[in-house]
Amino acid sequence: MVGEEGAFVLGWDEVLTEEELSMTLKVLCMSEEEFKEYKEQDGWEDDSEEEENSTLSNEALSRLKTPCKKLLYDSVLLTLESYGADLKAEQDLLSNKEAYEKLSRREQQALHVRYGQKRILHQLLELVQ
């Protein structure tokens, strides 16, 4: 369901791998009975047009059902734990010109990427609380 990379791609305004995330949330939030019925229907591609045409914008994420929100929230927390430093530490390093300039160019670029990723993840936490 998630694809070869095994990850979902999030942007500032919406989920960029929305089809994969929608299907994953749908399946993971089903009861065992619902899953059996869904699987027996061979209806993996037979979702309603409304679901197919909807985008997982930030607004749509905030309206997800509680079990899906909880699943996303817990997943984001686990992802954030995998980083070595928290968002505040990254902000402090970015704002400390002297410490920032001691980093190699590659380390500076990695810092910007990590900081951006963490900001998106924190935004998602707020949306699904």
Secondary structure, DSSP 8 states (H G I E B T S, - for coil): ---SS----B-SSBBTTHHHHHHHHHHHTS-HHHHHHHHHTT-TT---HHHHH---BHHHHHTS-HHHHHHHHHHHHHHHHTSSS-HHHHHHHHH-HHHHHHS-HHHHHHHHHHHHHHHHHHHHHHHH-
